Amino acid sequence: MDQPRWLSDDQQQTWRQFVEVLVKVPAALETQLQRDAGLTHMGYIVLSTLSERPDRRLAMSRLAKKVSASLSRLSHVVARLEGQGWVRRERDPGDGRVQIAVLTDLGYDKVVDSAPGHAEAVQKLVFDRLTAAQVRQLAKVAESLLESPLDV
C-alpha cells in the first residue's frame, strides 16, 4: 500500500487559509446577492452566463458545464429562476431531448440591475485587498489549478 503524502507545515497552513477563502468569499457574495437582489450566487451566475450569450440561450448541459454545476443542481436553480419569470426552458427544435435555458427580458433586466452591487462586493472582498502583481499571481494560480480536470 502506498504511503500517504502528508502536507508539510507550510502546505498545511496555506491549505487551511485557502479553504477559509473558499468558504468565506462565496458566503459573503451569497449574503450580498440575497440581501440586495433576492438571488442566490448560483442564480446570479446562471443569469449572467446567459446574459453574455448573443441570443441569451444555452443548452442546459452546456450551461451546467459553464457554471460548474451538476445538471440536477442546475435544474433546481433554473426552476427557481423560472418561477420568478427570469428564465424559461424550451425544447431544442432540432433535438427534442435537449432543453434550452433562455434568459427572458425580465431576467436580463434583473442581472443588469444586480451586476453593479455584485461587482462592488467582488472588488471589496478580493481586488481591493490585492496589489496588481498579486492579481496577476492569482490569475496564474487559478489557471494552473483549472488547466486539467479537478478530480482525484
C-alpha positions as CSV (number, residue, x, y, z in Angstrom):
1,M,0.0,0.0,0.0
2,D,1.2,3.5,-0.9
3,Q,2.2,5.8,1.9
4,P,0.1,9.0,2.3
5,R,1.7,12.2,1.0
6,W,1.2,14.3,4.2
7,L,1.2,18.0,3.9
8,S,4.3,19.9,5.1
9,D,3.7,22.5,7.8
10,D,3.8,25.3,5.1
11,Q,1.4,23.4,2.9
12,Q,-0.9,22.7,5.8
13,Q,-1.0,26.4,6.8
14,T,-1.5,27.5,3.2
15,W,-4.2,24.9,2.6
16,R,-6.2,26.0,5.7
17,Q,-6.0,29.6,4.6
18,F,-7.1,28.7,1.1
19,V,-10.1,26.7,2.5
20,E,-11.1,29.7,4.6
21,V,-11.1,31.8,1.5
22,L,-13.1,29.2,-0.4
23,V,-15.7,29.3,2.4
24,K,-15.8,33.0,3.4
25,V,-15.8,34.7,0.0
26,P,-18.7,32.7,-1.5
27,A,-20.7,33.1,1.7
28,A,-20.2,36.8,1.6
29,L,-21.2,37.0,-2.0
30,E,-24.3,34.9,-1.3
31,T,-25.2,37.2,1.5
32,Q,-24.8,40.3,-0.7
33,L,-26.8,38.9,-3.5
34,Q,-29.6,37.6,-1.3
35,R,-29.8,40.9,0.5
36,D,-29.6,43.3,-2.4
37,A,-31.1,41.3,-5.3
38,G,-33.0,38.4,-3.9
39,L,-30.8,36.0,-5.8
40,T,-28.5,33.1,-4.8
41,H,-25.0,33.2,-6.0
42,M,-25.6,30.3,-8.4
43,G,-28.8,32.0,-9.6
44,Y,-26.7,35.1,-10.4
45,I,-24.1,33.1,-12.2
46,V,-26.7,31.4,-14.3
47,L,-28.4,34.7,-15.2
48,S,-25.1,36.4,-16.0
49,T,-23.8,33.5,-18.1
50,L,-27.0,33.5,-20.2
51,S,-26.8,37.3,-20.5
52,E,-23.3,37.0,-22.1
53,R,-24.7,34.8,-24.9
54,P,-25.6,36.8,-28.0
55,D,-29.0,35.0,-28.2
56,R,-29.3,34.7,-24.3
57,R,-29.8,30.9,-24.6
58,L,-27.8,27.8,-23.9
59,A,-28.5,24.1,-23.7
60,M,-28.9,23.0,-20.1
61,S,-26.0,20.5,-20.4
62,R,-23.6,23.2,-21.7
63,L,-24.9,25.7,-19.2
64,A,-24.2,23.2,-16.4
65,K,-20.6,22.9,-17.5
66,K,-20.1,26.6,-17.8
67,V,-21.4,27.3,-14.3
68,S,-19.6,24.3,-12.8
69,A,-22.8,22.6,-11.6
70,S,-24.4,19.2,-11.9
71,L,-27.3,19.0,-14.3
72,S,-29.5,18.2,-11.3
73,R,-28.4,21.2,-9.3
74,L,-28.8,23.5,-12.4
75,S,-32.3,22.2,-13.0
76,H,-33.3,23.2,-9.5
77,V,-31.7,26.6,-9.8
78,V,-33.4,27.2,-13.2
79,A,-36.7,26.1,-11.8
80,R,-36.5,28.8,-9.1
81,L,-35.5,31.4,-11.8
82,E,-38.4,30.3,-14.0
83,G,-40.7,30.9,-11.0
84,Q,-39.5,34.5,-11.0
85,G,-40.0,34.8,-14.7
86,W,-36.3,35.4,-15.3
87,V,-35.6,32.2,-17.3
88,R,-37.7,29.8,-19.4
89,R,-36.9,26.4,-20.7
90,E,-37.6,25.4,-24.3
91,R,-37.1,22.1,-26.2
92,D,-34.4,22.3,-28.9
93,P,-36.3,22.2,-32.2
94,G,-33.5,20.1,-33.8
95,D,-33.4,17.6,-30.9
96,G,-36.4,17.4,-28.7
97,R,-34.4,15.6,-25.9
98,V,-32.3,18.8,-25.4
99,Q,-33.6,21.5,-23.1
100,I,-32.5,25.1,-23.7
101,A,-32.4,27.7,-20.9
102,V,-33.5,31.1,-22.2
103,L,-32.9,34.4,-20.4
104,T,-36.2,36.4,-20.5
105,D,-36.2,40.2,-20.9
106,L,-37.2,40.4,-17.2
107,G,-34.2,38.1,-16.4
108,Y,-31.9,40.3,-18.4
109,D,-33.1,43.4,-16.5
110,K,-32.6,41.5,-13.2
111,V,-29.0,40.7,-14.0
112,V,-28.3,44.2,-15.2
113,D,-29.7,45.7,-12.0
114,S,-27.8,43.2,-9.8
115,A,-24.4,43.4,-11.5
116,P,-23.2,46.7,-10.0
117,G,-23.7,45.6,-6.4
118,H,-22.1,42.2,-7.1
119,A,-19.1,43.8,-8.9
120,E,-18.7,46.1,-5.9
121,A,-18.8,43.2,-3.5
122,V,-16.1,41.3,-5.5
123,Q,-14.0,44.5,-5.6
124,K,-14.2,44.8,-1.8
125,L,-13.8,41.2,-0.9
126,V,-11.0,40.4,-3.4
127,F,-9.4,43.0,-5.5
128,D,-9.2,45.9,-3.1
129,R,-7.0,43.7,-0.9
130,L,-4.5,42.7,-3.6
131,T,-1.8,44.5,-5.4
132,A,-1.7,44.4,-9.2
133,A,1.1,41.9,-9.0
134,Q,-1.0,39.7,-6.6
135,V,-3.9,39.9,-9.1
136,R,-1.6,38.6,-11.8
137,Q,-0.4,35.8,-9.5
138,L,-3.9,34.9,-8.5
139,A,-4.8,34.6,-12.2
140,K,-1.9,32.3,-12.8
141,V,-2.7,30.2,-9.8
142,A,-6.3,29.8,-10.8
143,E,-5.3,28.9,-14.4
144,S,-2.8,26.3,-13.1
145,L,-5.5,24.8,-10.8
146,L,-8.1,24.7,-13.6
147,E,-6.0,23.6,-16.6
148,S,-6.8,20.0,-16.1
149,P,-10.0,18.3,-14.6
150,L,-10.3,18.6,-10.9
151,D,-10.8,15.0,-9.9
152,V,-8.9,12.6,-7.7
